[in-house]
């Protein structure tokens, strides 16, 4: 499966995005219907041989060990003991391929399905969804990017369709509330002045770009005054759900992602970087693997308990994989010709490879 087919699979999960309708629904069961997507993006290039495509050949296995999962025939590495008990909820895709072997170009292609070009910037899938699909609620954006990493560009679409970035899931939205030194009356006066200036400017110099910025301001103001803004406040989640997660930042990002799809946000990207291990892989990989193991397993249980897993497509993706043999520096180098991604939730043929 190449990257475009993979992105088509996401798009064809029942979300009915017009430009994706010609693609085969790879890896999805008939009648699949996703209302939301959570894309956990692992920048750096996850080693498939130390995670979800472990090999019995000792030269390929390296220092990893094979762990049986709760599904016959599906093996994971010893770094994913929690997910090993939930592989019946996951589809493992080991046939991923790309023509990009460098990180920036690989990430760009995985998130947009296009090779980078100097003359154009393409939108990420989340931006297409943000523009093309209606919202279940009136104030929250349809595209949110959580954590450090590529924030979620709208490319040649207008800026209003870009992702709302949330760098720290524990901190909520920056500048979401009116500054205490600015009264409501003062803010209204400033907005009236801004509207007057915009009207004068638009008369002679207005463009689609300036209108897009004005629409973004209006959306931000609506968001600030909405009750839905509390979706970003993790402390308001029930104790039962919070207890599913540990306190690591990635786990908290997954908790926030679950809250957002519950509120009707269509596409949430969760970033977890740091997978580029060209040396000392087995000194560094276990810590990051533990973050993914605990955070993803908690998210799947969270969605299951809330009755959201059947309507949410969960994707775990990366820009490329790693080579079969460990290099002299005890790491693994880039391998675009074969790598692994995961899917779970709406319409997925779970418990299969």
C-alpha positions in Angstrom: 0.0 0.0 0.0 1.5 3.4 -1.0 0.9 6.6 1.0 -1.8 7.9 -1.3 -3.8 4.6 -0.9 -3.3 4.9 2.8 -4.7 8.5 2.9 -7.5 7.4 0.6 -8.4 4.7 3.1 -8.7 7.4 5.8 -10.8 9.5 3.5 -13.0 6.7 2.4 -13.9 5.7 6.0 -17.4 7.1 5.4 -16.4 10.7 5.7 -17.5 11.3 2.1 -14.8 13.8 1.1 -15.5 14.5 -2.6 -12.0 14.4 -4.1 -11.4 11.0 -2.4 -14.4 9.1 -3.8 -12.5 7.5 -6.7 -10.2 5.5 -4.4 -10.4 1.9 -3.2 -11.4 1.6 0.5 -8.3 -0.4 1.4 -8.4 -2.1 4.8 -11.9 -1.0 5.5 -15.0 -3.2 5.9 -18.1 -2.6 3.8 -20.5 0.0 5.3 -17.8 1.7 7.4 -18.9 5.0 8.8 -16.4 7.3 10.6 -17.5 10.6 12.0 -14.0 11.6 13.2 -10.4 10.7 12.6 -7.5 10.7 15.2 -4.2 10.5 13.4 -1.3 9.8 15.8 1.7 10.8 13.8 5.1 9.4 14.8 7.7 11.7 13.1 11.2 10.3 12.8 10.4 7.0 11.3 9.1 4.2 13.6 11.2 1.0 13.4 8.7 -1.6 12.3 11.1 -4.4 13.3 11.1 -3.3 16.9 7.3 -2.6 17.2 4.6 -4.3 15.1 6.4 -6.3 12.4 8.9 -8.2 14.5 10.8 -11.0 12.8 12.0 -14.3 14.2 15.3 -13.9 12.3 17.7 -12.8 15.1 19.7 -10.5 12.8 16.5 -8.6 12.0 15.1 -8.8 15.5 18.1 -7.1 17.1 17.8 -6.8 20.9 14.0 -6.8 20.8 12.0 -9.8 21.9 8.8 -11.2 20.5 5.6 -10.9 22.5 2.5 -12.8 21.7 -0.7 -10.7 21.4 -4.3 -11.5 22.2 -4.7 -12.4 18.5 -3.2 -15.6 17.0 -0.7 -14.8 14.4 -0.1 -11.2 15.4 3.2 -10.6 17.2 4.5 -7.3 18.7 7.8 -6.5 20.4 8.3 -6.6 24.1 8.2 -2.8 24.2 4.4 -2.9 23.7 2.9 -5.1 26.4 -0.3 -3.1 26.9 -1.1 -2.9 23.2 -0.4 -6.6 22.9 -3.6 -7.1 24.9 -5.6 -4.9 22.5 -4.4 -6.1 19.1 -7.9 -7.4 18.5 -8.9 -3.8 18.0 -6.1 -2.9 15.6 -5.4 -3.6 12.0 -1.6 -3.9 11.2 -0.6 -2.7 7.8 3.0 -3.9 7.0 3.0 -3.1 3.3 3.4 0.7 3.4 5.8 2.2 0.8 7.0 5.7 -0.2 9.4 7.3 -2.6 10.7 9.7 0.0 13.6 8.7 2.3 14.3 12.1 3.9 12.3 13.3 6.9 10.9 16.7 5.7 9.8 15.3 2.3 8.6 12.0 3.9 6.5 13.8 6.5 5.1 16.2 3.8 4.0 13.3 1.6 2.5 11.3 4.4 0.3 14.2 5.6 -0.7 15.5 2.2 -0.1 12.5 -0.2 2.0 14.8 -2.5 5.7 15.1 -3.1 7.0 18.5 -2.1 7.1 21.1 -4.8 8.7 24.5 -4.8 5.8 26.2 -6.5 2.9 25.0 -4.3 2.1 24.0 -0.7 -0.5 21.3 -0.4 -3.1 21.1 2.3 -3.0 18.3 4.9 -5.9 15.9 4.9 -7.2 17.6 8.0 -7.5 20.9 6.2 -9.6 19.2 3.4 -11.8 17.7 6.1 -12.1 21.1 7.8 -13.2 22.8 4.6 -15.4 20.0 3.1 -17.4 18.6 6.0 -20.0 20.3 8.2 -19.5 20.7 11.9 -21.5 18.8 14.5 -21.1 21.9 16.7 -21.0 25.6 15.9 -17.8 26.9 17.4 -15.0 24.3 17.6 -12.8 23.9 14.5 -12.9 20.6 12.6 -9.1 20.3 12.5 -6.9 20.4 15.7 -3.2 19.5 16.0 -1.9 18.5 19.4 1.7 18.4 20.6 5.0 19.5 19.2 5.5 19.0 15.5 4.0 20.1 12.2 1.0 22.1 13.2 -1.3 21.3 10.2 -1.1 23.6 7.2 -4.0 24.5 4.9 -1.6 24.9 2.0 -3.2 26.5 -1.0 -6.6 26.6 0.8 -7.3 29.7 2.8 -5.7 29.9 6.2 -9.0 29.5 8.0 -8.9 25.8 7.2 -5.5 25.2 9.0 -5.3 23.3 12.2 -5.9 24.9 15.6 -2.5 24.2 17.3 -2.4 23.0 20.9 1.3 22.6 21.9 0.7 21.5 25.5 -2.5 19.4 26.2 -2.3 20.3 29.9 -2.4 24.1 29.2 -5.4 24.2 27.0 -5.7 27.0 24.4 -3.3 30.0 24.5 -5.0 33.4 24.8 -8.5 31.9 24.8 -9.8 34.3 27.3 -10.0 38.1 27.3 -7.1 39.7 29.1 -8.1 40.9 32.6 -6.8 44.4 31.8 -9.2 44.7 28.9 -12.9 45.2 29.7 -15.7 43.8 27.6 -16.6 47.3 26.6 -13.1 48.2 25.5 -12.9 45.0 23.5 -16.1 45.8 21.7 -14.8 49.3 20.9 -11.6 47.8 19.4 -13.6 45.3 17.4 -15.8 48.1 16.0 -12.7 50.1 15.0 -11.2 46.9 13.3 -14.4 46.3 11.4 -14.4 49.9 10.2 -10.8 49.7 9.0 -11.5 46.4 7.3 -14.5 47.8 5.5 -12.5 50.7 4.1 -9.6 48.5 3.1 -11.8 45.8 1.5 -13.5 48.4 -0.7 -10.4 49.0 -2.8 -7.9 46.3 -1.8 -9.8 43.3 -0.5 -8.8 39.8 -1.6 -9.7 36.3 -0.7 -6.7 36.2 1.6 -7.7 39.2 3.6 -11.3 37.9 3.8 -9.9 34.6 5.1 -8.0 36.4 7.9 -11.2 38.3 8.8 -13.2 35.0 8.9 -10.5 33.5 11.2 -10.8 36.5 13.6 -14.6 36.0 13.7 -14.2 32.3 14.3 -11.7 33.0 17.1 -14.1 35.4 18.8 -17.0 32.9 18.5 -14.7 30.2 19.9 -13.7 32.4 22.9 -17.3 33.0 23.8 -18.4 29.4 23.4 -19.2 26.9 26.1 -17.5 24.3 23.9 -14.1 25.8 24.8 -14.1 23.6 28.0 -13.5 20.6 25.7 -9.8 21.6 26.0 -9.9 21.5 29.8 -8.8 18.1 30.9 -9.7 18.6 34.5 -13.3 18.6 33.5 -13.1 15.0 32.3 -14.7 12.3 34.5 -12.4 10.6 37.0 -13.2 7.2 35.5 -11.8 8.2 32.1 -8.8 10.2 33.5 -7.7 7.1 35.5 -7.2 5.2 32.2 -4.2 7.4 31.4 -0.9 8.1 33.0 0.6 11.6 33.4 2.9 11.6 30.4 2.3 14.4 27.9 1.5 12.1 25.1 -1.1 10.3 27.1 -2.6 13.6 28.0 -2.7 14.5 24.3 -4.6 11.3 23.6 -7.0 12.2 26.4 -7.6 15.6 24.8 -8.1 13.9 21.4 -10.8 11.7 22.8 -12.6 14.7 24.4 -12.5 16.6 21.1 -14.0 13.8 19.0 -16.7 13.4 21.6 -17.5 17.1 21.1 -17.7 16.5 17.3 -14.3 17.6 16.0 -13.7 15.8 12.8 -10.0 15.5 12.5 -7.4 15.5 15.4 -3.7 15.0 14.8 -1.6 14.0 17.8 2.2 14.4 17.3 4.7 12.1 18.9 8.2 12.7 17.6 11.7 11.3 18.4 11.8 8.0 16.4 14.9 8.7 14.4 17.4 6.3 16.0 20.5 5.9 13.8 22.5 5.0 16.9 22.0 3.5 20.3 18.4 2.5 19.4 17.9 0.1 22.3 19.0 2.7 24.8 16.5 5.3 23.4 13.6 3.4 21.8 12.1 1.8 24.9 11.1 5.1 26.5 9.3 6.4 23.5 7.7 3.0 22.8 6.4 3.1 26.4 4.7 6.4 25.7 3.0 5.1 22.6 2.1 1.8 24.2 0.3 3.4 27.2 -1.2 6.4 25.5 -2.7 4.5 22.5 -4.0 1.7 24.6 -5.6 4.2 26.9 -7.2 6.0 24.0 -8.7 2.9 22.6 -10.2 2.0 25.9 -11.4 5.6 26.4 -13.2 5.5 23.0 -14.6 2.1 23.7 -16.1 3.1 27.1 -17.6 6.2 25.6 -19.1 4.3 22.7 -17.0 6.3 20.2 -14.7 3.7 18.8 -17.3 2.6 16.1 -17.5 6.2 14.8 -13.9 7.2 15.2 -11.1 6.1 12.9 -7.8 5.9 14.8 -4.7 6.0 12.6 -1.0 5.5 13.7 1.3 6.6 10.9 4.9 7.5 10.3 6.9 8.9 7.3 8.9 5.7 6.6 10.4 2.7 8.4 13.8 1.4 9.3 16.2 -1.1 7.6 16.1 -4.7 8.6 19.7 -4.9 9.9 21.1 -2.9 12.8 23.9 -0.7 11.7 27.4 -0.5 13.2 26.2 2.3 15.5 23.6 0.0 16.9 20.8 1.9 15.3 18.6 1.5 12.2 18.7 3.6 9.0 15.9 4.9 6.9 13.9 2.4 4.8 11.1 3.9 2.6 10.4 0.6 0.8 8.5 -1.0 3.6 7.1 0.1 6.9 4.1 -0.3 9.3 1.0 1.8 10.1 -1.9 0.9 12.3 -5.7 1.5 12.2 -8.5 1.0 14.6 -12.1 1.9 15.1 -14.7 2.7 12.5 -14.9 0.3 9.6 -11.5 -1.3 10.3 -10.9 -5.0 9.8 -9.5 -5.3 13.3 -7.3 -8.2 14.5 -5.7 -8.7 11.1 -2.5 -8.0 9.3 
